[in-house]
């Protein structure tokens, strides 16, 4: 990790969880409970599934203009696994390359089977929202589906002040992640 990212990672990595994947967590009076399933195309050979599952578990689910993941898993040259802490860097605006929102999450699921891949995280107190996020990739009858489920509730004054914009960023990241995965084709 580069110096700035390493500094933030060390500063945030021991923050307590703000959400439990089983019990849930404290919800504000505004809470977004989202679930979206998108068909992302045909995959008769299994190559697209492989590419997308590898991207999901390597921490490159989102395109760089939406959210970047940083963690020890990268330094160790391995895939994400449950218990990993991941520093997220999200651009405030896609065209601004220097203004970011930073947060720390903990991976609670990172699983892959023949026609199934799932990654999910819960927020820590070093996050502008409280909640849980899960992406599930499935392949059935040669078709790929991506399901994104999340619960998000404001956890900081910054989120509350900019609630409409913060919600826009959440929905944009979800859309950009789906677009990025749908665009994956074998070389």
ZIZI-V685001 format. One record per backbone hydrogen bond with DSSP energy under -1.0 kcal/mol. CO is the residue of the C=O (numbers start at 1). NH is the residue of the N-H. E is the energy in kcal/mol with one decimal. If there is no record, write none. Layout:
co | nh | e
CO | NH | E
CO | NH | E
This chain:
co | nh | e
2 | 6 | -2.9
3 | 7 | -2.6
4 | 8 | -2.1
5 | 9 | -2.8
6 | 10 | -2.6
7 | 11 | -2.0
8 | 12 | -2.4
9 | 13 | -2.4
12 | 15 | -2.1
16 | 125 | -2.4
20 | 24 | -2.1
24 | 20 | -2.1
32 | 152 | -2.7
34 | 150 | -2.6
36 | 148 | -2.9
38 | 146 | -2.5
41 | 144 | -2.9
46 | 50 | -2.0
47 | 51 | -2.3
48 | 52 | -2.8
49 | 53 | -3.0
50 | 54 | -2.4
51 | 55 | -2.0
52 | 56 | -2.7
53 | 57 | -2.4
54 | 58 | -1.0
55 | 60 | -2.2
57 | 80 | -3.2
63 | 66 | -2.0
63 | 67 | -1.4
68 | 89 | -2.3
70 | 87 | -3.1
71 | 74 | -1.2
71 | 75 | -1.0
72 | 76 | -2.3
73 | 78 | -2.5
74 | 77 | -1.1
81 | 84 | -2.1
84 | 107 | -2.8
86 | 105 | -2.4
87 | 70 | -1.9
88 | 103 | -1.8
89 | 68 | -2.3
90 | 101 | -2.7
93 | 96 | -1.8
99 | 92 | -2.3
101 | 90 | -2.7
103 | 88 | -3.5
104 | 124 | -1.5
105 | 86 | -2.6
106 | 122 | -2.5
107 | 83 | -3.3
109 | 120 | -2.4
111 | 118 | -2.8
115 | 139 | -1.8
116 | 113 | -3.3
117 | 137 | -3.4
118 | 111 | -2.7
119 | 135 | -3.0
120 | 108 | -2.1
120 | 109 | -1.4
121 | 133 | -2.4
122 | 106 | -2.6
123 | 18 | -2.6
125 | 127 | -1.0
126 | 104 | -2.6
128 | 155 | -2.5
130 | 153 | -2.0
131 | 123 | -2.2
132 | 151 | -2.3
133 | 121 | -2.4
134 | 149 | -2.6
135 | 119 | -2.2
136 | 147 | -2.8
137 | 117 | -2.3
138 | 145 | -2.4
140 | 143 | -1.8
142 | 43 | -3.4
143 | 140 | -2.4
144 | 40 | -2.4
145 | 138 | -2.6
146 | 38 | -2.8
147 | 136 | -2.6
148 | 36 | -2.3
149 | 134 | -2.6
150 | 34 | -2.7
151 | 132 | -1.6
152 | 32 | -3.3
153 | 130 | -3.4
156 | 160 | -2.3
157 | 161 | -2.9
158 | 162 | -2.1
160 | 163 | -1.2
162 | 166 | -3.6
163 | 167 | -2.6
164 | 168 | -2.0
165 | 169 | -2.4
166 | 170 | -2.1
167 | 171 | -2.6
168 | 172 | -2.6
169 | 173 | -2.6
170 | 174 | -2.2
171 | 175 | -2.5
172 | 176 | -3.0
173 | 177 | -2.3
174 | 178 | -2.1
175 | 179 | -2.7
176 | 180 | -2.5
177 | 181 | -2.3
178 | 182 | -2.6
179 | 183 | -1.5
181 | 184 | -1.2
